[in-house]
Amino acid sequence: MPPKRNYIDTSKPKTTSHSHPVAKRFKRSHTSTSSSRRAVSQPIGAAGIGDETSRLIAAHHQQEHALGGRSYLSVRDVPRDGSGTTNRVPTLVDSSLRVAAKALMQTIKLPSPTIAKGISSSPKKTSSSSVRWNPDRDAQASAQHLMALRESIQQLPSGIANRLLALVLRESTIELEKPFANENAGVSVSRKCGHLLEPPREGIFCLRPLTLERIFHGQVLSLAALFLHPNTTKLSLSSLSVPTLLLSKIPQCTSLTDLDLSTHTQLTDPSVAKILGALPTLQRLNLRGCTKVGDAAIIALSKATESRLQAINLNLTAATIKGLTALFVRCSALQVLKIANVQGLNDRNMTKLIDDSIHAALGWRHIPLSHLRCLKVRSTDITDNSLGRLLSLCTFTLERLDISFTSVKSLDLVSRALHTAPEWKLEKLVASGLPLTPVSLQGFFGPLAEMRTEDERKRFKVLKLGSIPSTSTKQPGLTDAVLKGLMPSLVKLTGLESISFCQNWHLGLAREPMTSFISTIGFKCLSLDLTLPLQSHHLEGLEPPLDEDGFPSMFPSEEGYTRPKLQTLVLDSSRIDDKASISIGYCHDLRTLHLAETKISTVFLAHLMTTCPLLSNLNLTSCRGVPVAQRRTFFETWEREHEQ
């Protein structure tokens, strides 16, 4: 999504007089001057003036501007019945779980009411609790209740237990808004600790940001007793402000396989190393944005897990080749490696990393990264030479590759390495921001379309070629002429589901080949990012063929027409107007539509509300034809007006 125009965003510090104003996306292209590139378009994650925390904040803000803000993102519940209205009639199971959730809220109590009294800075007179806390009864039986409750939850089927927990946490969040009657009367976990947790997604318990001044020691221990037990397999502590006490209890999860500690800028390397060293069953770890976590934690993790570790996310961390060497050598079953925005991954260090890893792995009788399926090196200093050596270790297994905004100059080594494998397995390629030539692009897609079987071509599903810079006549970027040359190869890749040509501002200036691309390739995709200077007539490829009288055919299926499969369509900064609603209206499965900085109006949206019943996400940033008050609440406004 494009960034917002000059306006004040209260979610982050105000800009100073020396900062650069927020400009439209196409004004920050790769063809800008060197001085402006240094000032505005620094690589995401580049070291800042301050400490690592400021580096992460700067990277987050720059990425937010690069991808667009969410200030005018309108969201509604996804319809269940396909009629355009949400079916809110609860089932018998839903009603039963809601009753059970309210009952559990009255059962979960702290071990002793003296906890709140001891921490309270200003004691008050004793009064009856608004949650009907009986101090004499609960002080004696709370421990037994806690153990019985935990055992009961553990015995429930995972699906029912997760839904029940989600309802309990939602109800507890509502209870937080009610004032407390008396600290001495006790505080229920639902009243003050409900905000610690978000509803679990697929068995993952998520804790929300907190501050030490707003939580009690006993409450955190109660949460740890309920959720950090030997049967816990997935745990997310993402964005927790002060996780020290909870982190110290994580080793209680002796069966933990998934751990998410992302965006913890205050976590230190030794503290994380102590925790990870006590988790031998860990299979997937997310340390993204932990800017102070580095080699000590990685080495401790590799020693504890060894061949059990399958996936690790080290984006925006302090990892160096020392920790990565230990990871490559010991973790022989590693399948997912994400090291985006990691500093110092230049040719010299990468050569040493690979050579040392191969030499040390001989003692473990395996080849480093030989099982790797996903490699992400976005926004690093990796070059063609370094990438070629990495690919030589994982060519036969690699399925997803992200080399965007690196020092890689072409796709020749990637194509050469992948085409030497007896079987094509690559499903996703992200090569945005690379100075790719038409010859390099054709050298990658040509052999894939001509030399591989139909089944192998269907495996390639995701292609992202955004912001391809134009540096010379031999490197024009991604233009209409370049896309026209790639069309014969792309048409044969029948498995494509997601394509992004974001911010290629020389693409879509002419009617062709973009119209043909949408009619032959784009309408078959599930996701399409066309942040380009498109016009409404380019989207006519989504419409059914015309009959002899010039009207849409009454029986389009007889003429080979199939309905567009698009679920996500990004048209930010395009030149479309209200006429495009007719073409987009044929995308009946559309769920997400981004229209930032376009000339559409409420007439456009009214047509889509009747033709796209599943539409649930709208980005209307800087859409001048839509009233500002409706850009965030368009769905609510629409439903309210039509109910009347």
C-alpha positions as CSV (number, residue, x, y, z in Angstrom):
1,M,0.0,0.0,0.0
2,P,1.3,3.5,-0.7
3,P,2.3,5.8,2.2
4,K,0.0,8.5,3.4
5,R,0.4,12.0,2.3
6,N,1.6,14.7,4.7
7,Y,-0.5,14.2,7.8
8,I,0.2,13.6,11.5
9,D,0.3,10.0,12.6
10,T,-0.1,9.7,16.4
11,S,1.2,6.2,16.4
12,K,4.8,7.3,16.1
13,P,6.9,10.4,17.0
14,K,6.3,13.5,15.1
15,T,8.9,14.3,12.5
16,T,11.4,17.1,13.2
17,S,12.3,19.9,11.0
18,H,15.2,18.0,9.6
19,S,13.2,15.0,8.5
20,H,12.0,14.4,5.0
21,P,8.2,14.8,4.2
22,V,6.2,11.8,3.3
23,A,5.9,11.7,-0.5
24,K,4.0,9.5,-2.9
25,R,5.4,6.1,-3.7
26,F,6.4,6.9,-7.3
27,K,8.5,9.8,-6.1
28,R,10.8,7.4,-4.2
29,S,11.8,5.2,-7.1
30,H,15.3,3.8,-7.7
31,T,15.9,6.4,-10.4
32,S,16.3,9.1,-7.8
33,T,19.5,10.9,-7.2
34,S,22.2,9.5,-4.9
35,S,21.7,12.1,-2.3
36,S,17.9,11.5,-2.1
37,R,18.5,7.7,-2.1
38,R,20.8,8.1,1.0
39,A,18.3,10.3,2.7
40,V,15.0,8.6,1.9
41,S,15.6,5.1,0.5
42,Q,18.0,3.5,2.9
43,P,17.9,-0.3,3.0
44,I,15.4,-1.5,5.6
45,G,17.3,-2.3,8.8
46,A,20.3,-0.1,8.0
47,A,22.2,1.0,11.1
48,G,20.9,4.3,12.5
49,I,22.4,7.0,14.6
50,G,21.2,5.6,17.9
51,D,21.2,2.2,19.4
52,E,19.7,-1.0,18.0
53,T,16.2,0.0,19.3
54,S,16.2,3.1,17.1
55,R,17.5,1.0,14.2
56,L,14.5,-1.3,14.5
57,I,12.0,1.6,14.9
58,A,13.5,3.3,11.8
59,A,13.3,0.0,9.9
60,H,9.7,-0.5,10.9
61,H,8.7,3.0,9.9
62,Q,10.5,2.8,6.6
63,Q,8.9,-0.5,5.8
64,E,5.5,0.9,6.8
65,H,6.0,3.7,4.3
66,A,7.2,1.3,1.6
67,L,4.2,-0.9,2.0
68,G,1.7,1.7,2.9
69,G,-0.1,2.7,6.1
70,R,-3.3,1.3,7.6
71,S,-4.8,4.6,8.6
72,Y,-7.8,4.2,6.2
73,L,-8.1,0.4,6.1
74,S,-11.8,-0.5,6.5
75,V,-12.5,-4.1,7.7
76,R,-15.6,-6.1,8.4
77,D,-16.4,-9.6,9.4
78,V,-16.1,-12.1,6.6
79,P,-19.6,-13.2,5.5
80,R,-20.4,-16.9,6.1
81,D,-23.3,-17.4,3.8
82,G,-22.0,-15.5,0.7
83,S,-24.9,-13.1,0.7
84,G,-23.0,-10.0,1.6
85,T,-24.3,-10.0,5.2
86,T,-22.6,-11.6,8.1
87,N,-24.4,-14.6,9.6
88,R,-24.2,-13.9,13.3
89,V,-26.6,-16.6,14.5
90,P,-24.6,-18.7,17.0
91,T,-24.6,-22.5,16.8
92,L,-25.3,-24.7,19.8
93,V,-21.6,-25.3,20.3
94,D,-20.9,-21.6,20.3
95,S,-23.6,-20.9,22.8
96,S,-22.4,-23.7,25.1
97,L,-18.8,-22.5,24.9
98,R,-19.8,-18.9,25.8
99,V,-21.6,-20.1,28.9
100,A,-18.6,-22.2,29.9
101,A,-16.3,-19.3,29.3
102,K,-18.2,-17.1,31.7
103,A,-18.2,-19.8,34.3
104,L,-14.5,-20.2,34.0
105,M,-14.0,-16.5,34.5
106,Q,-15.5,-16.8,38.0
107,T,-13.3,-19.8,38.8
108,I,-9.8,-18.5,37.8
109,K,-8.5,-16.6,40.8
110,L,-5.1,-15.7,42.2
111,P,-3.5,-17.9,44.8
112,S,-3.9,-15.3,47.6
113,P,-5.6,-12.0,47.9
114,T,-2.6,-10.7,49.9
115,I,-0.7,-10.4,46.6
116,A,-2.7,-7.4,45.5
117,K,-2.6,-6.0,49.0
118,G,1.2,-6.3,49.3
119,I,1.8,-4.6,45.9
120,S,-0.8,-1.9,46.3
121,S,0.8,1.5,47.0
122,S,-2.2,3.1,48.6
123,P,-4.4,0.7,50.7
124,K,-8.1,1.3,50.8
125,K,-10.9,0.2,53.0
126,T,-12.2,-3.3,52.7
127,S,-15.3,-3.7,50.7
128,S,-17.1,-6.4,48.9
129,S,-15.5,-7.5,45.6
130,S,-17.4,-6.8,42.4
131,V,-16.4,-10.3,41.2
132,R,-17.8,-11.9,44.4
133,W,-14.4,-13.0,45.7
134,N,-14.7,-14.9,49.0
135,P,-11.2,-14.5,50.7
136,D,-11.6,-17.3,53.2
137,R,-12.8,-19.8,50.7
138,D,-10.6,-18.9,47.8
139,A,-7.4,-18.5,49.8
140,Q,-7.7,-22.2,50.8
141,A,-9.0,-23.7,47.6
142,S,-7.4,-21.6,44.9
143,A,-4.4,-23.9,44.5
144,Q,-6.7,-27.0,44.1
145,H,-9.0,-25.1,41.7
146,L,-6.0,-24.1,39.6
147,M,-4.6,-27.6,39.3
148,A,-8.0,-29.1,38.6
149,L,-8.7,-26.4,36.0
150,R,-5.4,-26.9,34.3
151,E,-6.0,-30.7,34.2
152,S,-9.5,-30.3,32.8
153,I,-8.3,-27.9,30.0
154,Q,-5.5,-30.3,29.1
155,Q,-7.9,-33.2,28.7
156,L,-10.2,-31.3,26.3
157,P,-9.8,-31.8,22.5
158,S,-7.4,-29.3,21.2
159,G,-9.9,-27.6,18.9
160,I,-12.5,-27.2,21.7
161,A,-9.9,-26.1,24.2
162,N,-8.6,-23.4,21.9
163,R,-12.1,-22.0,21.2
164,L,-12.9,-22.1,24.9
165,L,-9.7,-20.2,25.8
166,A,-10.4,-17.7,23.1
167,L,-13.8,-16.9,24.5
168,V,-12.5,-16.7,28.1
169,L,-9.8,-14.2,27.0
170,R,-12.3,-12.1,25.0
171,E,-14.6,-11.9,28.0
172,S,-11.7,-11.1,30.3
173,T,-10.7,-8.2,28.0
174,I,-14.2,-6.7,28.4
175,E,-14.0,-7.1,32.1
176,L,-10.9,-4.9,32.2
177,E,-12.9,-1.9,31.5
178,K,-14.8,-2.2,34.8
179,P,-13.3,-0.5,37.9
180,F,-11.9,-2.5,40.8
181,A,-13.8,-2.3,44.1
182,N,-11.0,-3.2,46.5
183,E,-7.5,-4.5,46.3
184,N,-7.9,-6.4,49.6
185,A,-10.9,-8.3,48.3
186,G,-8.7,-10.0,45.6
187,V,-8.3,-9.6,41.9
188,S,-9.4,-12.2,39.4
189,V,-7.1,-13.2,36.5
190,S,-9.9,-12.2,34.2
191,R,-10.2,-8.7,35.6
192,K,-6.5,-7.7,35.4
193,C,-4.6,-10.3,33.4
194,G,-7.0,-10.8,30.5
195,H,-5.1,-8.3,28.5
196,L,-2.0,-10.4,28.8
197,L,-3.3,-12.8,26.3
198,E,-4.8,-12.7,22.8
199,P,-7.1,-15.5,21.5
200,P,-5.0,-18.4,20.3
201,R,-4.6,-19.0,16.6
202,E,-4.1,-22.7,15.9
203,G,-3.1,-23.5,19.4
204,I,-0.7,-20.5,19.8
205,F,-1.1,-18.5,23.0
206,C,-0.3,-14.8,22.3
207,L,0.6,-12.2,25.0
208,R,-0.1,-8.6,24.4
209,P,2.2,-5.7,25.3
210,L,2.3,-4.7,29.0
211,T,4.2,-2.6,31.4
212,L,5.6,-3.7,34.8
213,E,3.6,-1.1,36.6
214,R,0.3,-2.6,35.5
215,I,0.8,-6.2,36.3
216,F,1.2,-8.2,39.5
217,H,3.8,-10.8,40.2
218,G,1.2,-13.3,41.3
219,Q,-0.9,-12.8,38.2
220,V,1.9,-13.6,35.9
221,L,2.7,-16.7,37.9
222,S,-1.0,-17.8,37.6
223,L,-0.8,-17.4,33.9
224,A,2.4,-19.3,33.7
225,A,0.8,-22.1,35.8
226,L,-2.2,-22.3,33.4
227,F,-0.6,-22.0,30.1
228,L,3.1,-22.8,30.5
229,H,2.8,-26.5,31.3
230,P,4.4,-29.6,29.8
231,N,1.6,-30.0,27.3
232,T,2.1,-26.6,25.8
233,T,3.6,-27.1,22.3
234,K,3.1,-23.6,20.8
235,L,3.8,-20.3,22.5
236,S,4.0,-16.7,21.2
237,L,5.3,-13.9,23.4
238,S,5.5,-11.4,20.5
239,S,5.6,-7.7,21.5
240,L,5.6,-8.3,25.2
241,S,7.3,-5.3,26.9
242,V,8.7,-6.9,30.0
243,P,8.9,-10.6,29.5
244,T,11.6,-11.5,32.1
245,L,9.3,-13.4,34.5
246,L,7.4,-15.2,31.9
247,L,10.6,-16.1,30.0
248,S,12.0,-17.7,33.1
249,K,9.0,-20.0,33.2
250,I,9.2,-21.1,29.5
251,P,11.4,-24.1,30.3
252,Q,8.4,-25.6,32.1
253,C,7.0,-26.3,28.6
254,T,9.0,-29.5,28.1
255,S,7.2,-30.3,24.9
256,L,7.5,-26.9,23.3
257,T,8.0,-27.1,19.5
258,D,7.1,-23.5,18.4
259,L,8.3,-20.3,20.1
260,D,7.8,-16.7,18.9
261,L,9.8,-14.0,20.6
262,S,9.7,-11.5,17.7
263,T,10.1,-7.7,18.1
264,H,11.5,-7.9,21.6
265,T,14.1,-5.1,21.4
266,Q,15.0,-5.3,25.1
267,L,15.8,-9.0,25.2
268,T,19.5,-9.6,25.7
269,D,21.6,-12.3,24.2
270,P,22.6,-14.1,27.5
271,S,19.0,-14.2,28.8
272,V,17.6,-15.7,25.6
273,A,20.6,-18.1,25.4
274,K,19.7,-19.4,28.9
275,I,16.1,-20.1,27.8
276,L,16.8,-21.7,24.5
277,G,19.4,-23.9,26.0
278,A,16.6,-25.6,28.1
279,L,14.3,-26.3,25.1
280,P,15.6,-29.4,23.4
281,T,12.3,-30.2,21.6
282,L,12.1,-26.8,19.9
283,Q,11.5,-27.1,16.1
284,R,10.5,-23.6,15.0
285,L,11.8,-20.3,16.5
286,N,11.1,-16.7,15.6
287,L,13.5,-14.0,16.8
288,R,12.6,-11.4,14.2
289,G,13.4,-7.9,15.4
290,C,15.3,-9.0,18.5
291,T,18.1,-6.6,17.8
292,K,20.2,-7.5,20.9
293,V,20.0,-11.2,20.4
294,G,23.0,-12.7,18.6
295,D,25.5,-15.5,18.6
296,A,25.2,-16.7,22.2
297,A,21.5,-17.5,21.8
298,I,22.0,-19.1,18.4
299,I,24.9,-21.3,19.7
300,A,22.9,-22.4,22.7
301,L,19.9,-23.2,20.5
302,S,22.0,-25.3,18.1
303,K,23.6,-27.3,21.0
304,A,20.2,-28.0,22.6
305,T,18.1,-28.8,19.5
306,E,20.7,-30.1,17.0
307,S,18.9,-32.1,14.3
308,R,15.4,-31.3,15.7
309,L,15.4,-27.6,14.7
310,Q,13.6,-27.1,11.4
311,A,12.9,-23.3,11.0
312,I,14.5,-20.2,12.4
313,N,13.8,-16.5,11.7
314,L,16.8,-14.2,12.4
315,N,15.6,-11.2,10.5
316,L,16.9,-7.9,12.1
317,T,19.0,-9.6,14.8
318,A,22.6,-9.2,15.8
319,A,23.6,-12.6,14.4
320,T,27.1,-12.9,12.8
321,I,28.9,-15.7,10.9
322,K,30.0,-17.2,14.3
323,G,26.5,-18.1,15.3
324,L,25.4,-19.0,11.8
325,T,28.3,-21.4,11.5
326,A,27.2,-23.2,14.6
327,L,23.7,-23.3,13.2
328,F,24.7,-24.7,9.9
329,V,27.0,-27.3,11.4
330,R,24.7,-28.7,14.2
331,C,21.2,-28.2,12.8
332,S,21.3,-30.7,9.9
333,A,17.5,-30.8,9.4
334,L,17.1,-27.0,9.0
335,Q,14.4,-26.3,6.4
336,V,13.7,-22.6,6.8
337,L,16.4,-19.9,7.2
338,K,15.5,-16.2,7.3
339,I,18.4,-13.8,7.8
340,A,17.0,-10.6,6.2
341,N,18.5,-7.3,7.4
342,V,21.4,-9.1,9.1
343,Q,24.5,-6.9,8.8
344,G,27.9,-8.0,7.5
345,L,26.9,-10.7,5.1
346,N,29.3,-9.6,2.4
347,D,31.4,-11.8,0.1
348,R,34.3,-12.2,2.5
349,N,32.2,-13.2,5.5
350,M,29.9,-15.5,3.4
351,T,32.9,-17.3,2.0
352,K,34.3,-17.9,5.5
353,L,30.9,-19.0,6.7
354,I,30.3,-21.5,4.0
355,D,33.9,-22.9,4.1
356,D,34.0,-23.2,7.9
357,S,30.5,-24.8,7.9
358,I,31.4,-27.4,5.3
359,H,34.7,-28.3,7.0
360,A,33.1,-28.6,10.5
361,A,30.1,-30.5,9.2
362,L,32.3,-33.3,8.0
363,G,32.6,-34.5,11.6
364,W,28.8,-34.6,11.7
365,R,28.6,-36.5,8.4
366,H,26.2,-34.2,6.7
367,I,26.2,-31.3,4.2
368,P,25.1,-27.9,5.7
369,L,21.7,-26.7,4.4
370,S,21.1,-29.8,2.4
371,H,17.5,-29.9,3.5
372,L,16.8,-26.2,3.2
373,R,13.4,-25.4,1.6
374,C,13.1,-21.6,2.3
375,L,15.9,-19.1,2.1
376,K,15.4,-15.3,2.8
377,V,18.4,-13.0,2.5
378,R,16.4,-9.8,1.8
379,S,18.2,-6.4,2.3
380,T,21.6,-7.9,2.9
381,D,25.0,-7.4,1.2
382,I,24.9,-10.8,-0.5
383,T,26.2,-10.8,-4.1
384,D,25.9,-13.2,-7.0
385,N,29.0,-15.0,-5.8
386,S,27.8,-15.5,-2.3
387,L,24.3,-16.5,-3.5
388,G,25.8,-19.0,-5.9
389,R,27.7,-20.7,-3.1
390,L,24.6,-20.9,-0.9
391,L,22.5,-22.3,-3.7
392,S,25.1,-25.0,-4.3
393,L,24.2,-26.4,-0.9
394,C,20.4,-26.5,-1.3
395,T,19.7,-26.6,-5.0
396,F,17.9,-29.9,-4.9
397,T,15.5,-29.0,-2.1
398,L,14.9,-25.2,-2.3
399,E,11.3,-24.2,-2.7
400,R,11.1,-20.5,-1.7
401,L,13.8,-17.8,-2.4
402,D,13.8,-14.1,-1.4
403,I,16.8,-12.1,-2.7
404,S,15.1,-8.8,-3.0
405,F,17.0,-5.5,-2.4
406,T,20.4,-7.3,-2.2
407,S,23.6,-6.8,-4.2
408,V,22.6,-9.5,-6.7
409,K,22.8,-8.2,-10.2
410,S,21.1,-11.0,-12.3
411,L,19.2,-14.3,-12.1
412,D,21.8,-16.2,-14.2
413,L,23.4,-18.0,-11.2
414,V,20.0,-18.8,-9.8
415,S,18.7,-20.1,-13.1
416,R,21.9,-22.1,-13.7
417,A,21.8,-23.7,-10.2
418,L,18.1,-24.6,-10.3
419,H,18.2,-26.0,-13.8
420,T,21.0,-28.4,-12.9
421,A,18.6,-30.1,-10.5
422,P,16.9,-33.2,-12.0
423,E,13.5,-31.9,-10.7
424,W,12.2,-28.3,-10.4
425,K,11.0,-27.5,-6.9
426,L,11.0,-23.7,-6.7
427,E,7.6,-22.4,-5.8
428,K,8.3,-18.8,-4.9
429,L,10.8,-16.2,-6.2
430,V,11.0,-12.7,-4.7
431,A,13.5,-10.6,-6.7
432,S,12.3,-7.0,-6.1
433,G,14.7,-4.1,-6.3
434,L,17.3,-6.0,-8.4
435,P,18.7,-4.4,-11.6
436,L,17.5,-7.3,-13.8
437,T,18.0,-7.1,-17.5
438,P,15.5,-8.5,-20.1
439,V,18.1,-11.1,-21.0
440,S,18.4,-12.2,-17.4
441,L,14.7,-12.5,-17.0
442,Q,14.2,-14.4,-20.2
443,G,17.1,-16.7,-19.2
444,F,15.2,-17.7,-16.1
445,F,11.7,-18.1,-17.3
446,G,12.5,-19.4,-20.8
447,P,14.0,-22.7,-19.8
448,L,11.4,-23.2,-17.1
449,A,8.6,-22.8,-19.6
450,E,10.2,-24.8,-22.4
451,M,12.3,-27.5,-20.8
452,R,10.3,-28.5,-17.7
453,T,7.2,-30.8,-17.6
454,E,3.7,-29.5,-17.0
455,D,3.7,-30.8,-13.4
456,E,7.0,-29.0,-12.7
457,R,5.8,-25.7,-14.2
458,K,2.6,-25.9,-12.0
459,R,4.8,-25.8,-8.9
460,F,5.9,-22.3,-9.5
461,K,3.2,-20.3,-7.7
462,V,4.6,-16.9,-6.5
463,L,6.5,-14.2,-8.4
464,K,7.4,-10.8,-7.1
465,L,9.3,-8.4,-9.4
466,G,8.6,-5.1,-7.8
467,S,10.7,-1.9,-8.1
468,I,13.0,-3.1,-10.8
469,P,15.3,-0.1,-11.3
470,S,16.0,1.5,-14.7
471,T,19.7,2.3,-14.9
472,S,20.5,2.2,-18.6
473,T,19.2,1.3,-22.0
474,K,20.4,-2.3,-21.4
475,Q,18.7,-2.3,-18.0
476,P,15.4,-0.5,-18.6
477,G,13.6,-2.1,-15.7
478,L,10.3,-3.8,-16.1
479,T,8.6,-2.1,-19.0
480,D,5.7,-2.9,-21.4
481,A,8.3,-4.2,-23.9
482,V,10.0,-6.4,-21.4
483,L,6.7,-7.9,-20.2
484,K,5.6,-8.5,-23.8
485,G,8.8,-10.6,-24.3
486,L,8.1,-12.6,-21.1
487,M,4.4,-13.2,-21.9
488,P,5.0,-16.5,-23.9
489,S,6.9,-18.0,-21.0
490,L,4.6,-16.7,-18.2
491,V,1.5,-18.1,-20.0
492,K,2.9,-21.6,-19.7
493,L,3.4,-21.3,-15.9
494,T,-0.2,-22.3,-15.2
495,G,0.4,-22.7,-11.5
496,L,0.9,-19.0,-10.8
497,E,-1.3,-17.8,-7.9
498,S,0.4,-14.6,-6.7
499,I,2.1,-12.0,-8.9
500,S,3.5,-8.6,-7.9
501,F,4.7,-5.9,-10.3
502,C,4.6,-3.2,-7.6
503,Q,6.1,0.2,-8.3
504,N,7.4,-0.5,-11.8
505,W,6.3,2.9,-13.1
506,H,7.2,2.3,-16.7
507,L,4.9,-0.7,-16.9
508,G,1.2,-0.2,-17.9
509,L,1.7,3.0,-19.9
510,A,0.4,1.4,-23.1
511,R,-2.8,-0.6,-23.5
512,E,-0.8,-3.7,-24.3
513,P,0.6,-6.0,-23.1
514,M,-1.0,-5.3,-19.7
515,T,-4.6,-6.0,-20.9
516,S,-3.5,-9.3,-22.4
517,F,-1.6,-10.2,-19.2
518,I,-4.7,-9.6,-17.0
519,S,-7.0,-11.6,-19.4
520,T,-4.6,-14.6,-19.8
521,I,-2.6,-14.7,-16.5
522,G,-3.9,-12.3,-13.9
523,F,-7.5,-13.4,-13.7
524,K,-6.3,-16.9,-12.8
525,C,-4.3,-15.7,-9.8
526,L,-5.5,-15.4,-6.3
527,S,-3.4,-12.3,-5.5
528,L,-2.3,-9.5,-7.9
529,D,-0.3,-6.4,-7.0
530,L,-0.6,-3.9,-9.8
531,T,0.7,-0.7,-8.1
532,L,1.2,0.8,-11.5
533,P,0.0,3.6,-13.7
534,L,-2.9,1.4,-14.8
535,Q,-6.1,2.8,-16.3
536,S,-9.6,1.4,-16.2
537,H,-9.4,-0.2,-19.6
538,H,-6.5,-2.4,-18.6
539,L,-9.0,-4.3,-16.3
540,E,-11.3,-5.2,-19.1
541,G,-9.6,-8.5,-19.3
542,L,-11.6,-9.6,-16.2
543,E,-14.9,-9.2,-18.0
544,P,-16.6,-12.0,-20.0
545,P,-16.4,-11.9,-23.8
546,L,-18.9,-9.8,-25.7
547,D,-21.6,-11.1,-28.0
548,E,-22.4,-10.0,-31.5
549,D,-24.3,-6.9,-30.2
550,G,-21.4,-5.8,-28.0
551,F,-22.9,-6.9,-24.7
552,P,-21.4,-9.4,-22.2
553,S,-22.3,-12.9,-23.3
554,M,-25.2,-14.6,-21.5
555,F,-23.3,-17.9,-21.6
556,P,-19.7,-17.0,-21.2
557,S,-18.7,-20.5,-20.2
558,E,-19.6,-21.8,-23.6
559,E,-16.9,-19.5,-25.1
560,G,-14.2,-20.6,-22.8
561,Y,-14.6,-17.9,-20.2
562,T,-14.0,-18.7,-16.5
563,R,-14.7,-16.3,-13.6
564,P,-11.7,-14.6,-12.1
565,K,-10.2,-16.3,-9.0
566,L,-8.8,-13.1,-7.6
567,Q,-9.1,-12.8,-3.8
568,T,-6.6,-9.9,-3.3
569,L,-6.2,-7.1,-5.7
570,V,-3.8,-4.1,-5.1
571,L,-4.4,-1.1,-7.4
572,D,-2.7,1.6,-5.2
573,S,-1.6,4.8,-7.0
574,S,-3.2,3.6,-10.3
575,R,-5.2,5.9,-12.6
576,I,-8.5,3.9,-12.5
577,D,-11.8,5.6,-12.0
578,D,-15.4,4.5,-11.3
579,K,-15.6,2.8,-14.6
580,A,-13.2,0.1,-13.3
581,S,-15.9,-1.1,-10.9
582,I,-17.6,-3.0,-13.8
583,S,-14.5,-5.1,-14.5
584,I,-13.7,-5.7,-10.8
585,G,-17.3,-6.6,-10.1
586,Y,-16.8,-9.9,-11.9
587,C,-14.3,-11.0,-9.2
588,H,-17.0,-12.5,-7.0
589,D,-14.4,-14.1,-4.7
590,L,-12.6,-10.8,-4.0
591,R,-11.9,-10.3,-0.3
592,T,-9.2,-7.6,-0.2
593,L,-9.0,-4.5,-2.4
594,H,-6.4,-1.8,-2.1
595,L,-7.3,1.5,-3.8
596,A,-5.1,4.0,-2.1
597,E,-4.4,7.3,-4.0
598,T,-6.9,6.5,-6.7
599,K,-9.8,8.6,-8.1
600,I,-12.6,6.3,-7.2
601,S,-15.7,7.5,-5.4
602,T,-18.6,6.0,-3.4
603,V,-20.3,5.1,-6.6
604,F,-17.4,2.7,-7.3
605,L,-17.7,1.1,-3.9
606,A,-21.5,0.8,-4.0
607,H,-21.3,-1.3,-7.1
608,L,-18.7,-3.6,-5.5
609,M,-20.8,-4.0,-2.4
610,T,-23.5,-5.6,-4.5
611,T,-21.2,-7.7,-6.8
612,C,-18.5,-8.9,-4.4
613,P,-20.2,-10.3,-1.3
614,L,-17.0,-11.6,0.3
615,L,-15.2,-8.2,0.2
616,S,-14.0,-7.5,3.8
617,N,-10.9,-5.4,3.5
618,L,-10.7,-2.0,1.8
619,N,-7.7,0.4,1.7
620,L,-9.1,3.8,0.9
621,T,-6.1,6.0,1.9
622,S,-6.1,9.3,0.1
623,C,-9.2,8.4,-1.9
624,R,-10.5,12.0,-2.3
625,G,-13.8,10.8,-3.7
626,V,-14.7,9.0,-0.5
627,P,-15.5,11.1,2.6
628,V,-12.7,11.0,5.2
629,A,-15.2,9.9,7.9
630,Q,-16.1,6.8,5.8
631,R,-12.7,5.6,4.9
632,R,-12.1,3.6,8.0
633,T,-15.8,2.7,8.6
634,F,-17.1,2.3,5.1
635,F,-18.6,-1.2,5.8
636,E,-20.4,-0.1,8.9
637,T,-21.7,3.0,7.2
638,W,-23.0,1.0,4.3
639,E,-24.8,-1.6,6.5
640,R,-26.3,1.2,8.6
641,E,-27.6,3.1,5.7
642,H,-29.1,0.0,4.0
643,E,-30.7,-1.2,7.3
644,Q,-32.5,2.1,7.5
